């Protein structure tokens, strides 16, 4: 059975503060996350500056390990906070046989900013820390932008077709920038995380795209293609996450404030075909077509899984009634 709703009350963790009103739980959660962020980022920046100033490979690798552990403190604190304040039933499958010593490419459907906290909780200390490819402008986000820089999150500058047409010298710079950013990942295991949809699902976006999927937006294969092209020497394993919120509400605020009481996560581990590694997504038309077809098939399977989970939930509720 894919969706496990039996013994909900027994499976939920008893929380210390779930008697508080929702607005207070959400406010308290946000405040404590902000305090932990403001406390840890200065330490992270000191390590990053020392790493930058002393160009000794062994020293820099050690600084990388320390930086990751600081980030893990932040993620671990967030996980404890969610367990202490909110009463969430977690239905998780597929996290066995993972390793902290391997490199992973992780993709996931995207419905809420809560997805990031969910993915971090599900995969915490089972695989290397999640790192996102970020738009270059995001480095200027107060506090968090500096933290991303200190943690070696890769910042990408993507050029539009119009910009390349105006300046042909920009052609291929996207991949070159990505490869340069990925150089830092060759010596320390890392997990590259990517939302293939590129944006959060909403009914309005779904209708505007005329998406062929019932529960998903159209996937954008370009970002993943760039990553696999740049990191083909390291990335051989993909984790395909599917996050499902059984209720109709998926908002980040309601997740933090305890209004979302059930989260279902399915993790599928699969090998990445060698035909998709170390290739040039931008200039290799055959590879681009094959990769887009692979991503489309992946999304068709994910859409069916979400539909099955939804149907099983409805059947379970009918039986309970």
N, C-alpha and C positions, 0 to 999 in steps of 0.2 A: 504493500500500500504506500503510495507516494506521499500522501498527506496524513500525518499522524496527529489526530485531534483527540485521541483517547486520554482519559485521565488528565485533562488540562490542569485542574486545580493541583493535582499532585506533582505535575511536571514543572509548574511555575515555581520560581524561586521566591521564598518568602522575603520580602524586602522590609527594610527598617522604616522607610519614610513614605510608603504608599498610602498612608492615611491622610497625607497632606492634600489640599486641593490642587487640581491640575495646574492652575496658573502659577502657584507657588513652587511646585515641583519643577516646572519648566524654567522659571526664573532662577531657581537655586542651581539647577544643572548648568545653565548658561554662565552664571556668575563663577562657579567653581572651575569650569573649563577655561574661562578667561583668566582666572587667577593662576591656574597651572601653566597656561601658555605664557603669560607675562613673567612667570618665575623661571621657566626653563629656557626660553629663547635667549636671554643674555648669556647663560652658560654655553649654550649651543654656539653663539656667535664668537665667544672667546676661543673655543676649540677650533672653529672654522678659520679664524684669523691666524692662530698658531700653526695650523695646517698649511695655510697659504705662505706664511713667512719662512718656514723651514722646509726646503725642497729635498728632503730625504725620503725616498720611497717607503721605507719601513715605518718611519714616523707618520707619514701621511696615511698609510694603511691603518695604523693604530688610531689616529684621529678619526678616521672614517668609522671604525668600530665603536669608538666612544660616542660619536655623534648619533649613530643608530641606536645605541642604548639609551641615550637621552630621549630620543623620539619614542622609543618603546615605553619609557616611563610615562610619557604623555598618553599614549594609546592605552596602556594598562590602567592608568588612572581613570580615563574615560569609561573603560569597560566596568571597572568597579563602581563608578558613579551610577551608571545605568542600572546595574544590578541592585544597588543600594536604594535607589529612589523609585525605580519603576518596576512594575509587575508584568514582565514580558515572557510569554511562552515561546521558546526558541525551538523550532523544528529544523534541524540541520542534518544533512546527509552528504557524504562524499569527501570528508576531510581526512580520511585515513591515508596512510602511505604517502605522506608529504615530507619534505625535508628542508631544513634550514641551509643545507649545503648546495642546493641546486638553484639554477636561474629559472624564473617562470615569466610567462606572459599571461596576464589575467584580463579577461574581458567580462562585462556584466551588463545586463539591462539597466536602464536608468529611469527611476520614477520620482526620486526625492533626494535632497541633500543628505537625508538619513542613510542612503545607500552606502556612503563612504564609511560612516561609523559602523554600519552592519558588516561590511566587508572586512574592516579592520578587526572587529570582534571575532568573526568567524575564522579568520586566517592568522590571528595573533600568535606569534611564536611557533607556528607550524611551517611557515615559509619565510623567506627574508622580507624585510619591511617593504610595504607597497610604495612605489614611486610613480608619480604621474608625469607625463609630458605636458608642459604648461605653455600657454601663449606667453611670448616675451613680455607683454605689458603687465602680466601678473606679478612680476618681480617688485612692482611699486605698491602692491597691497601692503598697508601698514602692518608691521610686526610679522605677519604670516609670510609675506614675500621674502623677508630676510631669512626666516626659518627655512623656507624652501631652498633658497640659495645655499645656506649653510649645510643642508643635507644633500647637496648635489642633485637636486631635482633638475632635469633637463628643461631648459627654456628654448622653445622653438619659434622661429620667425618663418611663417608660411607666406609664400608669394602667390598672388592671384594670377590667373591667366592674363589679365589686362596688364599687370605690372611686368610680367615676363615678356609680353608682346612689345611693351614700351622699351624694355631694357633686356634684350636676349641674354646678356651676361648673367642674369639672375637664374637662368634655367639650371636646375640641378643643385642650387645652393641649399634648398630645403634638406635634401638627403645628406649633403656634405655637413651641414650644421648638426643634423641628427647623429651622424656617425661620430662627429667630434665630441658631442655630449655623451655618447655611449662609451667613449674611451675610458671614462671613469669607472665603468661597470665591469671591466674585464677581470679585475683581480679580487673583487669582493662580490659574493652572490647577491643578487638583487631580484626584485619582482617589479616588472613594468606593468602598470595598471592602465587600462584604457576603456572608456565608455564608447563603444562603437557607434551608438546613436548620436553622440556628440552633444546632446542636450536632453533635458528631462522630458519624459512623456507627459503630454496633456491631450485631452480630447481635441482641443483646437488645433494643436500641431499635427495630430494624427489625421485629422480631416484635411488640413491644408496640404499635407504631403501626399494625400491619397495613398497612404501606406497599404501595401498588400497584406500586412500582418494585423491580426486582430488586437494584440496586446502590446505591440512594439512599433517604434518608429523605424524608418528605413536606416539600415546601418551604413556608416561611412567607412569604407575599407582603406582609405588612403593613409590614415594615421597608423593603423596596424601594419600596413604594408611597408611604410617607412621604417618602423621599429624593427620588424623582422629582417628587412634588408640591411639595416645598420648593425644588428646584433646577432647575425646568423651563426657566429662562432660560439655564442653562449646559449642562446635561446632555443631549446628543443622541446619544451613542455608547455602546454597551455592549460590553464584552468578556466573553464567556462562556468561562471557563476550565474545562477538565476535566482533573483530575489522576488519573493511574492508576499505582498501584504494582504491577508485575507479580508480585512475590512476595506471599505471604500475610501477611507482617509489615509493619505500617505504623506502628509505635510511634515516638514522637519520639526516645526514647533510642536505638533501633536506627538511626534516621536519622543522628543525631549521631555514633554510634560506628562507622559504616561497614558495618553489616549489611545495609542496603538499598543495593543496587548498581545498580538501574535505576529511573528515573523517567520516565514518559511524560506530556507535557503537550500538549494541543490548545487553541489559542486561536481563538475565532470572533469576528470583529468584525461587529457589526450595528447599524444605525441604530435608535434608539428611536422608536417611533411617536409623533407629536405628540399622539395621543389619550390618551397616558399621562403627559403632562407638565403640570405646574402644576394638578393636580386634587386634590380633597380626598378622600383615601382613606377617611377615617373616616366622612364624612357623605354621600358620593356613592355610593349603592348600585349604580348602573349601572356606574360606573367600577370599583368594587371587584370586581364580578362579572367584568367584561371583563379586568381585570388578573390576577385569579386564574386565569382560563382561559389567558391568555397564559403565565403562569408554569408552569402544568401542562403545556402543550405543550412549553415549553422543557425541562422536566425529563424528559419522555418521550423527547425527542431525545437528551438527555445520557445517559439510561439505555441507549438503543440503542447509542450510541457506545462506552460502557464495555463493553457486552456484545460488540461487534464487536472491540474491542481485546483482550479476554480470549480470544475465540475464535481470533483471528489468532495470539496468543501460543502457544496450545495447538497450533495447526497447525504453527507454526514449530518447536516443540520435538519434535513427532512426526517432522518431516522430518529434524531434526538427529539423532534417535535411529536 
